[in-house]
Amino acid sequence: MAAAVTAAVVNPGTAAAIDQVPCNNNEFVRIEIHHSLWPPRETYWCFANGGEVTWSSSQWWVTQIWTGNNRVQWFGDGRWQPAQPINKWTVFGWPNHPGGVRINGIRIV
């Protein structure tokens, strides 16, 4: 699954300093994510450094975002959300959507 992010398409004109990193530091952004076509299991992807990354598959669903020492937005429904980035040290979820919401990117601002 890491290959999916490694092959991600970074939007032109944006800072591409964001990196996928091992999930071994609480200061990193951590997203709990699953693919709709694979056996149901949660996977964690972690990111560091400011910037954004998007991926072309529309089959990824996020159930939780941990922001760590970062302000974060996710890309879904054709826009970066929420309009005001999620604050540092926040666990963000969607209690009304237990299967998560579709995600196509992550941004550290």
C-alpha positions as CSV (number, residue, x, y, z in Angstrom):
1,M,0.0,0.0,0.0
2,A,2.9,2.4,0.5
3,A,3.5,2.2,-3.2
4,A,0.2,3.9,-3.8
5,V,1.4,7.0,-2.0
6,T,4.9,6.7,-3.4
7,A,3.4,6.9,-6.9
8,A,1.1,9.8,-5.9
9,V,0.7,12.8,-8.1
10,V,1.8,16.0,-6.5
11,N,-0.1,19.1,-7.7
12,P,2.1,21.4,-9.8
13,G,2.8,24.7,-8.3
14,T,2.8,23.6,-4.7
15,A,5.5,22.9,-2.3
16,A,6.3,19.2,-2.6
17,A,8.3,18.9,0.6
18,I,5.7,16.6,2.2
19,D,7.2,13.1,2.8
20,Q,5.7,9.8,3.7
21,V,7.5,8.6,6.9
22,P,7.4,5.6,9.3
23,C,4.7,6.0,11.9
24,N,7.1,6.2,14.8
25,N,6.8,9.7,16.0
26,N,3.7,11.4,17.6
27,E,4.6,14.7,15.9
28,F,3.8,13.3,12.4
29,V,0.4,13.4,10.7
30,R,-1.1,9.9,10.8
31,I,-4.1,8.9,8.8
32,E,-6.1,5.7,9.3
33,I,-7.1,4.7,5.9
34,H,-8.6,1.7,4.0
35,H,-9.1,0.8,0.3
36,S,-12.7,0.0,-0.7
37,L,-11.7,-2.9,-3.1
38,W,-9.3,-4.7,-0.8
39,P,-10.2,-6.9,2.3
40,P,-11.4,-4.5,5.0
41,R,-8.5,-3.6,7.2
42,E,-7.2,-0.3,8.4
43,T,-3.7,0.9,7.4
44,Y,-1.8,3.8,8.8
45,W,0.1,6.3,6.6
46,C,2.2,9.0,8.2
47,F,3.5,12.3,6.8
48,A,6.0,15.0,7.7
49,N,7.0,18.4,6.4
50,G,4.7,21.0,4.9
51,G,3.2,20.5,1.5
52,E,0.5,18.3,-0.1
53,V,0.2,15.0,-1.9
54,T,-2.7,13.7,-3.9
55,W,-3.4,10.3,-5.4
56,S,-5.6,9.5,-8.4
57,S,-7.5,6.5,-6.9
58,S,-10.9,7.4,-5.6
59,Q,-11.1,4.2,-3.7
60,W,-9.4,5.3,-0.5
61,W,-11.4,6.1,2.7
62,V,-10.1,7.8,5.8
63,T,-11.6,7.1,9.2
64,Q,-9.3,9.2,11.4
65,I,-6.6,11.9,11.2
66,W,-4.1,12.6,13.9
67,T,-2.5,15.9,13.2
68,G,0.5,15.7,15.5
69,N,2.5,18.9,15.5
70,N,0.9,20.1,12.3
71,R,-2.2,21.9,10.8
72,V,-3.8,19.6,8.3
73,Q,-6.5,19.4,5.5
74,W,-7.6,16.5,3.5
75,F,-8.7,16.5,-0.2
76,G,-12.1,15.0,-0.9
77,D,-15.2,15.9,-2.8
78,G,-13.1,18.1,-5.1
79,R,-11.8,20.5,-2.5
80,W,-9.4,20.8,0.5
81,Q,-11.3,20.3,3.8
82,P,-12.0,21.7,6.2
83,A,-11.8,25.4,5.1
84,Q,-9.9,26.2,8.3
85,P,-7.1,23.5,8.8
86,I,-7.5,21.1,11.6
87,N,-5.4,22.3,14.6
88,K,-2.2,20.7,15.9
89,W,-2.5,17.8,18.4
90,T,-6.0,16.9,17.3
91,V,-7.7,13.6,16.6
92,F,-10.2,14.2,13.8
93,G,-12.9,11.7,12.8
94,W,-16.3,11.3,11.3
95,P,-18.7,9.8,13.9
96,N,-21.7,10.0,11.5
97,H,-19.7,8.1,8.8
98,P,-18.3,5.0,10.5
99,G,-16.8,3.7,7.2
100,G,-15.0,7.0,6.8
101,V,-15.0,9.5,4.0
102,R,-13.4,9.4,0.6
103,I,-9.9,10.9,0.5
104,N,-7.7,11.9,-2.4
105,G,-4.9,13.8,-0.7
106,I,-3.5,15.3,2.5
107,R,-2.0,18.7,3.1
108,I,0.2,20.0,5.9
109,V,0.0,23.8,6.1
